[in-house]
Amino acid sequence: MEVPEVRTWVIFYLLSFVVLLVATFITTQNAGQLWISLMLIIIIVGVNLCLLVSELKRYQDRKAFMHKMSVFDETETDRDSSGRRW
C-alpha cells in the first residue's frame, strides 16, 4: 500500500470510529432513537465490507497482472536453432 492510501484509510477508520461512538451514545440515552444508531451501524459495516471486498479484488487483479508480467513467453523468437537464448 502506498503512503497516500494509508492516510486515506486512517482517516476513514477514524471517522468510522467516531460514528460508532455516536451510535453508542444514542443507544445509551434511551430516547427512543434506537433505529438511528442501528442505521448508523449498518451503514458503517456495509461501507467497510464493500471497501474491503473492492480492496481484495484490486489486490487479486494486481497480483494476476504481476504474475502475467513475470512469466516469460516461450514462443518468442529470441532463441536460436539450438535452443540457446541470444
matplotlib code that plots the C-alpha trace (Angstrom):
import matplotlib.pyplot as plt

x = [0.0, 1.3, 1.5, -1.4, -3.7, -2.6, -3.5, -6.9, -7.6, -6.6, -8.9, -11.7, -11.4, -11.2, -14.4, -16.0, -14.9, -16.5, -19.7, -19.8, -19.2, -22.1, -24.3, -23.3, -24.1, -27.5, -28.2, -27.4, -29.7, -32.9, -34.7, -36.4, -33.9, -32.5, -33.3, -30.9, -28.0, -28.8, -29.0, -25.6, -24.0, -25.5, -24.2, -20.7, -20.4, -21.8, -19.4, -16.4, -17.5, -17.8, -14.4, -12.8, -14.2, -13.0, -9.5, -9.3, -10.4, -7.9, -5.1, -6.0, -6.1, -2.7, -1.3, -2.6, -1.1, 2.3, 2.2, 1.4, 4.2, 6.7, 6.0, 8.3, 6.6, 8.4, 7.1, 9.4, 12.0, 14.9, 16.3, 18.4, 18.0, 19.9, 17.6, 20.0, 19.0, 21.0]
y = [0.0, 3.4, 6.2, 8.3, 5.2, 4.5, 8.1, 7.7, 4.5, 6.0, 9.0, 6.7, 4.4, 7.3, 8.7, 5.2, 5.0, 8.4, 7.4, 4.2, 6.2, 8.5, 5.4, 4.0, 7.4, 7.5, 3.9, 4.6, 7.7, 5.6, 8.4, 6.1, 6.7, 3.2, 2.9, 5.8, 4.1, 0.8, 2.5, 4.2, 0.8, -0.9, 1.8, 1.7, -2.1, -2.1, 0.6, -1.2, -4.5, -3.0, -1.3, -4.5, -6.5, -3.9, -3.8, -7.6, -7.6, -4.9, -6.9, -10.0, -8.1, -6.6, -10.0, -11.6, -8.7, -9.1, -12.8, -12.3, -9.8, -12.1, -15.2, -15.3, -16.2, -19.3, -18.7, -15.6, -15.7, -14.8, -18.4, -19.8, -23.2, -25.0, -23.6, -21.1, -17.5, -14.8]
z = [0.0, -0.9, 1.7, 0.3, 0.5, 4.1, 5.1, 3.4, 5.3, 8.6, 8.2, 7.0, 10.1, 12.5, 11.0, 11.3, 14.9, 15.7, 14.0, 16.1, 19.2, 18.3, 17.7, 21.1, 22.7, 21.1, 22.2, 25.8, 26.0, 25.9, 24.0, 21.6, 18.8, 18.7, 15.0, 14.3, 16.0, 14.3, 10.9, 11.5, 12.5, 9.4, 7.1, 8.6, 8.5, 4.9, 3.7, 5.4, 3.8, 0.3, 0.7, 1.9, -1.0, -3.5, -2.0, -2.1, -5.7, -6.6, -4.8, -6.8, -10.1, -9.3, -8.3, -11.5, -13.6, -11.9, -12.4, -16.1, -16.4, -14.7, -16.9, -19.9, -23.2, -24.6, -28.1, -28.6, -31.3, -29.0, -29.2, -31.9, -33.5, -30.7, -28.1, -26.5, -25.9, -27.7]

ax = plt.figure().add_subplot(projection="3d")
ax.plot(x, y, z, "-o")
ax.set_aspect("equal")
plt.show()
